[in-house]
Amino acid sequence: MEKRKSNRALVICLIIAAILIAAIPFFVLKDAEFGGSDDAGSQMVSEIQGKEHEAWFTPVLEQYLGREIPGEIESLLFCVQTGIGVGIIAFIMGRFYERKKWTDKEGEKGE
């Protein structure tokens, strides 16, 4: 029974910590501006070269659409790519885990 109470206390502490991690930046960083790494990189290249940075290519979808992709669609595509990658990694890790279980069972049978 004590183990259950300690697990419950741990879970509650972790939930509180997650809420604090998510909420504190809203109050501490009121006037902060967040930009992407692409923007920061192009600004740095412009500073070093002394002229405006020009992209080498345009995204494939922008070529077909003939206009810039909205930010929401761009974020959606990024999230889909992330989900596919996580799914592949989780599948591979699951296969490794199952393989270990199978080899452990075969080792027990042989002894």
N, C-alpha and C positions, 0 to 999 in steps of 0.2 A: 504494500500500500504506500510506503514511503517513497518508493521509486516512482510511482505514478505522480505523486505530489511534486517531486523534484523535476520530472519531465514537464509537468504542467507549468511550473514556475519558469523553467527554461524557455518554453514556448512563448509565454507571456512576455518575458524579458526580450526575446528576439523580435517579437511583433512590435513592442514599444520602440526598440532600437531602429527597426525598419521605418516606422512612422517618423521618428525624429530625423533620420537621415534624409527622408524625402521632404520634410517640412522646413527644416532649419534653413536651407539655402533660400527659400522664398523670403524669409525675414532678414537674413544677413546680407544677401546680395541683391538689394532692391534696384540699384541703378546699373547693374552689370549687363554688359552686352556679350552675347555668345555668338560666335561665328564658326563656320566650318573650317576644316583644315585646308580645303581647296582655296578659300578666300585668303587665309593667312599665307599660304604658299605663294599665291599669285602676287600678293602685296610685297612679300619679301623679294621675289624675283624682280618686280618693278623697281624696288629700292636699289637693288644691286646693279641692274642694268641701266637704270636711269631713264627708262622709257616704259610705256605701257605694255603689260604682258598680253600677248595674243595666244589664244589656245591653238594647239596643233590640229585639233579635229573637233567636230561637233558630235554629240551623242547620236546614235543611230535613230532613235525614236524622233528626235528633233528634226532630222533630215526628212523622214517620211511625213511628219505632221506639218512641217514648214513653219513651226513656231516653237517657242520654249515650252518645256513640260512644266505644268503647275507643280508647286512644291509638295502638295499633298500626294499627287500621283508619284512623284519621285520618292517620297518617303515610303509609300505603299510598296513600290518595286523593291526598295532596299530591304524592307521588312520581309517580303516574300523570299528574296535571296537569302536572308539570314535564316528564315525558317527552313528552307531547303537544306542549307548547310548544316544546321543543328540536327535535322532529321537524319542526314547521312552519317554524321559523327555518332549520334546516339545508336543508330543501327549497327555500326561497326563495333562500338564498345559493347553493345549487347551480344553480338556474335562472339567476341572475345570472352565475355563472361560465361556464356553458355558453353563454349569450347572448354574452358577451364573446369566447369562442372562435369562435363562429359568425361574428360581425361581423369578427373579425380575419382569418378565412379568406376571407370575401367581399371584404375590402379587398385581400388579396394577389392574388386572381383578377382584380380590376379593373385592377391596375397593369400 
